[in-house]
Amino acid sequence: MDVELILRVYPFFIEAAWVTIQLSVLTTILGLACGALGAAARLSRLRVFRAIGAAYVSVIRGTPALIQLFILYFGGPQIGIQLDAFEAGVIGLGVNIGAYMTETIRGAIISVDRGQTEAARTLGMSRWENMRYVVLPQAARLMIRPLGVNINALIKGTALVAAISVVELTYTAQRFIGSTYKPFEMFLISGALYMIIIYATGRGIAWLDRRARIV
């Protein structure tokens, strides 16, 4: 193993790791927004909204994330959508993970005991008040861990944006392999940095889960 090479190139990987972190944070925010809207549609009383929510989940989960990125980045200009690689990565991965988060959020909501909903109605609460004060606080505790699994999968999935030339960890490794012919060292650095990011994220989610259960 070429330790000298690793020490020489690691600053470039640190910069790439920062891009991966930014991509992960922005994609998580968009994914949560899409997931919340998707879950609301899936749980709506209106059939048209339920159909839209079901179609969103079915189409996005039924096609590869890489194909979705290619359609957005390479096919977008044909229909007037001009995005740079980073923007396409955030939107593509955010919409993709949002479909998985939709089912996570919906599952947490419907797992809340129906007896509590009936009790809230007996007390005169509206459907919105019941959702806000009774269902969502309990569902939020239940969805933290599953959403954490989605977020960890998302962080690893950011490697896909290397295919559209976003200069993150995987793309940086590939670039240096082309000039150094040292794939083991390059992927070792990028893999180690992915592990650090995912470990830190996992610790944060575990802390949040403990706090939610105490409250």
ZIQUIGI-V309302 format. One record per pair of residues at least 6 apart in sequence whose ideal C-beta (glycine too) atoms are under 6 Angstrom apart, sorted by the first residue. I is the first residue (numbers start at 1). J is the second residue. Records with the same first field share a line. If there is no record, write none. Layout:
I=J ; J
This chain:
2=182 ; 185
5=185
6=185
9=176
12=172
13=172 ; 189
16=168 ; 169 ; 172
17=169 ; 193
19=168
20=158 ; 168 ; 169
23=89 ; 158
24=155 ; 158
26=90
27=90 ; 93 ; 94 ; 154
28=151
30=94
31=94 ; 97 ; 98 ; 101
34=95 ; 98
35=98 ; 101 ; 102 ; 105
38=53 ; 56 ; 102
39=102 ; 105 ; 106
41=49 ; 52 ; 53
42=53 ; 106
44=50
57=99 ; 102
60=96 ; 99
61=99
65=96 ; 160
66=160
68=92 ; 96
69=92 ; 164
72=88 ; 92
73=88 ; 164
76=83
85=164 ; 165 ; 166
86=166
89=161 ; 166
97=150 ; 154
100=150
101=150
104=143 ; 146 ; 147
105=143
108=139 ; 142 ; 143
109=139
111=142
112=135 ; 138 ; 139
116=134
117=130
120=130 ; 134
141=212
144=208 ; 209 ; 212
145=209
148=205
152=198
155=197 ; 198
159=170
162=170 ; 171
169=190 ; 193
173=186 ; 187 ; 190
176=186
177=183 ; 186
